Amino acid sequence: MTDTAPSPSRSHMAPGRTNWMRRSGETGGIESIEAFFQGNAYAWHRHDTYAIGCTLAGVQSFNYRGGKRNSLPGHAMVLHPDEPHDGQAGTDEGFRYRMLYIEPALIQSVLGGQPLPFIDGGVTSNRRLVSAAAALLPALPDRLDPIELNDALVELALALNAASGAPAKRISADYASAIRARDYLQSCWQCAVSMDELSAAAGRDRWSLSRDFRVFYGTSPHRYLTMRRLDAARRLMVHGLSIAEVAAEAGFADQSHMTRHFKQTFGLTPARWMQLASSRAVR
């Protein structure tokens, strides 16, 4: 399905016409960015978090699940973990947006073992969901009071579940084993972890564990481990290490190995990501 993109509002556009990105620190499983782009912003990529956000100005276009999507001010974008997508401006004026990257484990902490909610199409005008996203987006999460942040996350998880139309029931999968596997990967992200080791730590056979992990966390165990290494890589990059040094510290085989995974995940090369992250908007 292809939407026709209307003309964007020029309010809240960045001064000048230079692409920029402003990123918050990771706070309790949530990271956020605000950015302005013209033209092509991101190549095809995927990440193991929910990406939930709002377009502040312009037309934000992306390909997702076989269709071209257009997000406008007043919509909410909800991209499911591990779903490939790209990103570009829908008009010559460019677009400005805010996006939250939320670990599926936070949603699970509210839903307690239900399948992850899926929002068909990636863009919605569902009033409750738009409002829940807006409660987190105006002030970046690292500036919210912890209790306020918790309440906002609970409402977001419930709004996601309601908007997805999912029945409120548990499924026949082992949530406790999936939690044990996730905890093991969290503690061993710099190690070479085999499925046999992970299966033993989780107390579940490897095939059932792989299936259950994807149900509850939206991605495979290997992909989850790779993402933890990429998270470490970005933390190291902003502290001045070279890309080769970062790759070694983060547990990758070499620089090219890290670069391949980085672009597949974030739609940018490490060098381009560092350039954007260092040119933050003046507000």
C-alpha positions as CSV (number, residue, x, y, z in Angstrom):
1,M,0.0,0.0,0.0
2,T,1.4,3.4,-1.0
3,D,0.3,6.6,0.8
4,T,0.2,10.0,-0.9
5,A,2.4,12.3,1.1
6,P,0.8,15.8,1.6
7,S,2.8,19.0,2.0
8,P,4.7,19.2,5.3
9,S,4.3,21.9,8.0
10,R,7.4,24.1,8.1
11,S,7.0,24.7,11.9
12,H,9.7,23.2,14.1
13,M,12.0,22.6,11.2
14,A,15.7,22.9,12.0
15,P,17.3,26.3,11.3
16,G,19.4,25.9,8.1
17,R,19.2,22.7,6.1
18,T,22.0,20.6,7.6
19,N,21.3,17.0,8.7
20,W,21.8,16.5,12.4
21,M,21.0,14.0,15.2
22,R,20.8,14.4,19.0
23,R,20.9,11.3,21.1
24,S,20.1,10.7,24.7
25,G,22.0,8.3,26.9
26,E,20.5,4.9,27.5
27,T,18.2,5.0,30.6
28,G,16.8,1.8,32.0
29,G,16.4,0.1,28.6
30,I,15.3,3.2,26.7
31,E,17.3,5.3,24.3
32,S,16.0,8.3,22.3
33,I,17.0,10.5,19.4
34,E,15.8,13.7,17.8
35,A,17.0,14.4,14.3
36,F,16.5,16.3,11.1
37,F,17.1,14.9,7.6
38,Q,16.7,15.8,4.0
39,G,16.8,13.2,1.2
40,N,17.9,9.7,2.2
41,A,18.4,9.3,5.9
42,Y,18.9,5.5,6.6
43,A,19.7,2.5,4.5
44,W,17.8,-0.8,5.1
45,H,18.4,-1.9,8.7
46,R,16.8,-3.5,11.7
47,H,17.2,-3.4,15.5
48,D,16.1,-5.6,18.3
49,T,14.1,-2.9,20.1
50,Y,10.8,-1.3,19.5
51,A,11.2,2.0,17.6
52,I,8.3,4.3,18.7
53,G,8.2,7.9,17.7
54,C,6.5,10.9,16.2
55,T,7.3,13.1,13.3
56,L,7.5,16.8,14.5
57,A,7.5,18.4,11.0
58,G,7.6,17.4,7.4
59,V,6.9,14.0,5.9
60,Q,8.8,11.0,7.2
61,S,8.8,8.2,4.7
62,F,10.0,4.6,5.1
63,N,9.6,1.2,3.5
64,Y,8.3,-1.4,5.9
65,R,6.7,-4.8,5.5
66,G,6.2,-4.5,1.8
67,G,4.8,-1.0,1.6
68,K,5.8,2.7,1.6
69,R,4.7,4.4,4.8
70,N,4.4,8.1,5.4
71,S,4.3,9.6,8.9
72,L,3.0,13.1,9.6
73,P,2.7,15.2,12.8
74,G,-0.1,13.7,14.9
75,H,0.8,10.1,14.0
76,A,2.8,7.6,16.0
77,M,5.3,5.3,14.4
78,V,5.6,1.8,15.9
79,L,8.3,-0.4,14.3
80,H,8.4,-4.0,15.6
81,P,11.7,-5.5,16.8
82,D,13.8,-7.0,14.0
83,E,11.6,-5.7,11.2
84,P,13.7,-4.3,8.3
85,H,13.0,-0.7,7.3
86,D,14.8,2.3,5.8
87,G,14.1,6.1,6.1
88,Q,14.0,9.2,3.9
89,A,12.3,12.6,3.5
90,G,8.9,12.5,1.8
91,T,9.4,16.0,0.4
92,D,12.3,18.3,-0.4
93,E,11.8,20.2,2.8
94,G,13.0,17.3,4.9
95,F,11.6,16.0,8.2
96,R,12.2,16.3,11.9
97,Y,11.3,13.6,14.4
98,R,11.8,12.0,17.8
99,M,12.1,8.3,18.3
100,L,12.3,6.0,21.3
101,Y,14.2,2.7,21.2
102,I,12.6,0.5,23.9
103,E,13.8,-2.9,25.0
104,P,11.1,-5.5,24.6
105,A,11.9,-6.7,28.1
106,L,10.3,-3.5,29.4
107,I,7.1,-4.2,27.6
108,Q,7.2,-7.8,28.9
109,S,7.6,-6.5,32.4
110,V,4.1,-5.0,32.1
111,L,2.5,-7.7,30.0
112,G,4.0,-10.6,31.9
113,G,4.7,-13.2,29.2
114,Q,2.2,-12.3,26.5
115,P,3.4,-12.2,22.9
116,L,4.9,-8.8,21.9
117,P,2.2,-6.4,20.5
118,F,2.4,-5.8,16.8
119,I,1.0,-2.7,15.1
120,D,0.2,-3.4,11.5
121,G,1.6,-1.0,9.0
122,G,4.1,0.8,11.3
123,V,2.1,4.1,11.4
124,T,-1.0,4.7,13.5
125,S,-3.4,7.4,14.5
126,N,-4.8,5.4,17.5
127,R,-5.5,8.1,20.0
128,R,-4.4,6.3,23.1
129,L,-1.2,5.1,21.6
130,V,-0.3,8.5,20.1
131,S,-0.9,10.0,23.6
132,A,1.2,7.4,25.4
133,A,4.1,8.0,23.0
134,A,3.8,11.7,23.3
135,A,4.1,11.4,27.1
136,L,7.6,10.1,26.7
137,L,8.8,12.1,23.7
138,P,8.6,15.8,24.6
139,A,11.2,15.4,27.4
140,L,13.8,12.9,26.5
141,P,13.6,9.9,29.0
142,D,16.9,10.6,30.8
143,R,15.3,13.8,32.1
144,L,12.1,12.2,33.5
145,D,11.5,11.5,37.1
146,P,11.9,7.7,37.7
147,I,8.3,7.3,38.9
148,E,7.0,9.4,36.0
149,L,9.0,7.3,33.6
150,N,7.7,4.0,35.0
151,D,4.1,5.2,34.8
152,A,4.6,6.3,31.2
153,L,6.1,3.0,30.3
154,V,3.2,1.1,31.8
155,E,0.7,3.1,29.9
156,L,2.7,2.7,26.7
157,A,2.8,-1.1,27.0
158,L,-0.9,-1.2,27.7
159,A,-1.7,1.1,24.8
160,L,0.4,-1.0,22.5
161,N,-1.4,-4.2,23.6
162,A,-4.8,-2.6,23.2
163,A,-4.0,-1.1,19.8
164,S,-2.7,-4.4,18.5
165,G,-6.0,-6.2,19.3
166,A,-4.1,-9.0,21.0
167,P,-6.2,-11.1,23.4
168,A,-5.1,-10.8,27.0
169,K,-4.0,-14.4,27.6
170,R,-0.7,-16.3,28.0
171,I,0.6,-18.7,25.5
172,S,2.3,-22.1,25.8
173,A,5.9,-20.9,25.9
174,D,8.4,-20.8,28.8
175,Y,8.8,-17.2,29.9
176,A,11.1,-18.1,32.9
177,S,13.6,-19.9,30.6
178,A,13.6,-17.0,28.2
179,I,14.4,-14.6,31.1
180,R,17.3,-16.9,32.2
181,A,18.7,-16.9,28.7
182,R,18.4,-13.1,28.4
183,D,20.1,-12.6,31.8
184,Y,23.0,-15.0,30.7
185,L,23.5,-13.1,27.5
186,Q,23.4,-9.7,29.3
187,S,26.3,-11.0,31.5
188,C,28.4,-12.6,28.8
189,W,28.1,-10.3,25.8
190,Q,31.9,-10.1,25.4
191,C,32.2,-13.9,25.3
192,A,31.8,-16.4,22.5
193,V,28.5,-18.0,23.7
194,S,27.4,-21.3,22.2
195,M,23.7,-22.5,22.0
196,D,24.6,-25.5,24.2
197,E,25.9,-23.1,26.9
198,L,22.9,-20.9,26.6
199,S,20.5,-23.9,26.6
200,A,22.1,-25.2,29.8
201,A,21.9,-21.8,31.5
202,A,18.2,-21.5,30.5
203,G,17.2,-25.0,31.3
204,R,15.5,-25.4,28.0
205,D,16.4,-27.3,24.8
206,R,17.9,-25.1,22.1
207,W,15.0,-25.3,19.6
208,S,12.3,-24.4,22.1
209,L,14.5,-21.7,23.6
210,S,15.1,-20.1,20.2
211,R,11.3,-20.1,19.6
212,D,10.4,-18.8,23.0
213,F,13.1,-16.1,23.0
214,R,11.7,-14.6,19.8
215,V,8.1,-14.7,21.1
216,F,9.0,-12.8,24.2
217,Y,11.8,-10.5,23.1
218,G,11.2,-10.2,19.3
219,T,14.6,-11.5,18.1
220,S,16.9,-14.5,18.2
221,P,19.4,-15.1,21.0
222,H,22.3,-14.5,18.6
223,R,20.9,-11.3,17.4
224,Y,20.3,-10.2,21.0
225,L,23.9,-10.9,21.8
226,T,25.1,-8.9,18.7
227,M,23.0,-6.0,19.7
228,R,24.5,-5.9,23.2
229,R,27.9,-5.7,21.5
230,L,26.7,-2.9,19.3
231,D,25.4,-1.0,22.3
232,A,28.8,-1.3,23.9
233,A,30.4,-0.1,20.6
234,R,28.4,3.1,20.5
235,R,29.3,3.9,24.1
236,L,33.0,3.4,23.3
237,M,32.8,5.5,20.1
238,V,31.6,8.6,21.9
239,H,34.6,8.3,24.2
240,G,37.1,8.8,21.4
241,L,38.3,5.3,20.6
242,S,39.0,4.5,17.0
243,I,36.7,2.2,15.2
244,A,39.2,-0.6,15.1
245,E,39.7,-0.3,18.9
246,V,36.0,-0.2,19.5
247,A,35.5,-3.4,17.5
248,A,38.1,-5.2,19.6
249,E,36.8,-4.0,22.9
250,A,33.2,-4.8,22.0
251,G,33.9,-8.4,21.2
252,F,33.8,-8.4,17.4
253,A,36.2,-10.4,15.2
254,D,37.5,-7.2,13.5
255,Q,36.5,-3.8,12.3
256,S,34.8,-5.0,9.1
257,H,32.8,-7.5,11.2
258,M,31.5,-4.7,13.4
259,T,30.9,-2.3,10.5
260,R,28.7,-4.8,8.7
261,H,26.5,-5.4,11.8
262,F,26.5,-1.7,12.6
263,K,25.1,-0.7,9.2
264,Q,22.6,-3.6,9.2
265,T,21.3,-2.4,12.6
266,F,21.4,1.4,12.4
267,G,21.4,2.1,8.6
268,L,24.6,4.1,8.9
269,T,28.3,3.2,8.9
270,P,30.1,3.8,12.3
271,A,31.9,6.8,10.8
272,R,28.7,8.4,9.6
273,W,27.0,7.7,12.9
274,M,29.9,9.4,14.8
275,Q,29.7,12.4,12.5
276,L,26.0,12.9,13.0
277,A,26.2,12.3,16.8
278,S,28.9,14.9,17.2
279,S,27.0,17.6,15.3
280,R,24.0,18.1,17.6
281,A,21.4,20.7,17.1
282,V,21.5,24.0,19.1
283,R,18.0,24.4,20.6
